[in-house]
Amino acid sequence: MDVVGGTSDFELKFLDYSPPAEAEQQAPSSFEEGADFLDAYSKAVTNVVAKVGPAVVSIRVKKKASDRSRRWPNEGEGSASGVVIAPDGYIVTNSHVVEGAGDIEVSLPDGSSHNARLVGQDLATDLALVSVPGSGLPIARLGDSDKLRVGQLVIAIGNPLGFQSTVTAGVVSALGRSLRSRSGRLIENIIQTDAALNPGNSGGPLVDSRGLVVGINTAIIQFAQGICFSIPVNTLRWVVSLLIREGKVTRGYLGISGQMVPLPVRVVRYYRLKNETGVQVMGVAPNSPAQAAGLREGDVIISLGQEPVAGIDDVHRMLTRDVIGKKLDMVVLRDFTTRLEMTVTPVEYQE
């Protein structure tokens, strides 16, 4: 054995960094790949917040005394969220946020506060529109909820439990859900997400990775984790346009509940249909126009008023005040084997 100060027939190698072989240099480690992925994810979220955050507002509502005693005995005030969609002060939030409101105060991200005016609300979709004085306000751009895919990244921005400008991220967990509104009517085509929501997030935007609003956050399942719901932005588009023009949504009523379903390829080809989806009837209300027309549970509506039907929103768009009391042609598939032509006469929907 060699002793200190003597000679050695080997060279001492310290455990120091040494350049890897050329092939190893070109192949990134799994750690580096993971770091790059997380960095891209972080940038996507921060970019979205920078784009949309300035358009997200806090809404504080004081309920009317009569409503507090009759319907909200323990709620004198409430806070929620909203999103500016037009530079002249139009703000979207939930109907349940402003229902029975006496005073509505909106706080903008710049720290200013304004008394807001209720333009209109629609209990059937849990959407409401308020306005504040001003011009040149920062706005959020609207996307297309029909292009959403399960697993897609989404970001929720709002003011839960009074914590201003809170951001959470998750994925689209499911599409086409149904949710019963406070009016008792089913809201169709709901987006389910696991982006964490809490009381106060109501009315805030659900945004995709490009910074486009794809939904309005509306509800959670109490005592559950990661099950949250948003109204799709394509429903928001037509509801808001009616609220601006008329202050309310007057709609026709067929008396059905339904959901979008894919059509078998052979059926689409055989009947030469324009769409690959339709609306399957899940229930028919007694003494309703749908029952009078002969519609049954399980039927799939593919056309209404001579317009093709691909989803629930198509049916909603047809049931405007203009069709109330008028006969509409309706085409349905029964058991996917029989094509039936019917006539249905919508009546005015009563809240």
C-alpha positions, 0 to 999 in steps of 0.5 A: 500500500502506498503511503503519504508522500510516496509514489502511486501507480494510480491517479486520484480522481475527485468527484467533480463535474466532467463533461459528458459524452457528446451523445449525452449532451444532446439528450436532456435529462428527465428533470430538465424536461419536467422543468421545461414543461412546468416553466411553459405551464407557469408562463401560460398561466401568468400570461393569461392573468396579465391579459384577463386580470385587469377586467375581473371585478369585485361585486358587493351586493346589499339585498333588499330588506324584504328579500332578506326577510323572505328569502335570505334571512341571514344574508344582508350583504354578499360579495362575488366576481364579474368580468368586463366585456365591453369598454363602456362598462358592461359587466357579466356576473351570475343572476344569483349574485344580483337577485333581489339586490338593493345596491350593487357596488363594483370595485375595479382592479385599479382600486376605484368603486362605482355604483352599478345598474342592473341591466337585466338578468336571466334566471334560466341560465344564471347570467346577469348584466350590470353596468358602471359609468365609464369608457375605455375600461379593460375588457376580456375577450370572449372565446368559443366554448364549443371548441373546448376539449376534456383535459384542456387547461383552464384558469379561474380568476375571481375574488373568493371569500373576499381575497381579491384577484385570486387565480386557480388553474385546472382542466376541463373535467367534463362537458355537456353537464346539466345543472338546476338553477335557482329557478328550478330549470335545468341549465344545459351544456355546463362546463365541469372543471377542477379549477378550485372555486369558492364562495365569491368566485361566482360570476368570475371568468373561466379562461383558456390558455390563450386568455379567452373567456370560455365560461362564467363560474357559477357553482360548486358541489358543497363538501366535494373537491374539484367539482366546479361548474361554469356557464359556457360563453356561447350561452353568454353571447346570446343571453347578453345580447338580449339583455342589452336590447330588451333587459330580459330574455323572453323565450319560448317553451317546449317542455323538454329537458335534453342533452347533446348526443353523437349520432351514429355515422351510418345514421348521418350518412343515410339521412344526409345530415349536416351535423354529427350530433343532435339533442336527445330528449331526456324528459317531456313535461306533462301538458306541454307543447312537446307532449302535444306534438307527440315527442317522446323521451329518447327522441333525438331532435335534429331540426327545429324551425327548418334549422339544423340542431346540433346541441342545446344552444341551437334549441335555445337560440330558436326559442325566442319571443318571435316563435311564441304561438307559431308553429315550428317544423321539427324533425326527430329520430326515434330509436335512430331508425325512424325519421319523424316530422312533427309540428310544435307550437312554443308558448311563453316560458314562465319563471 
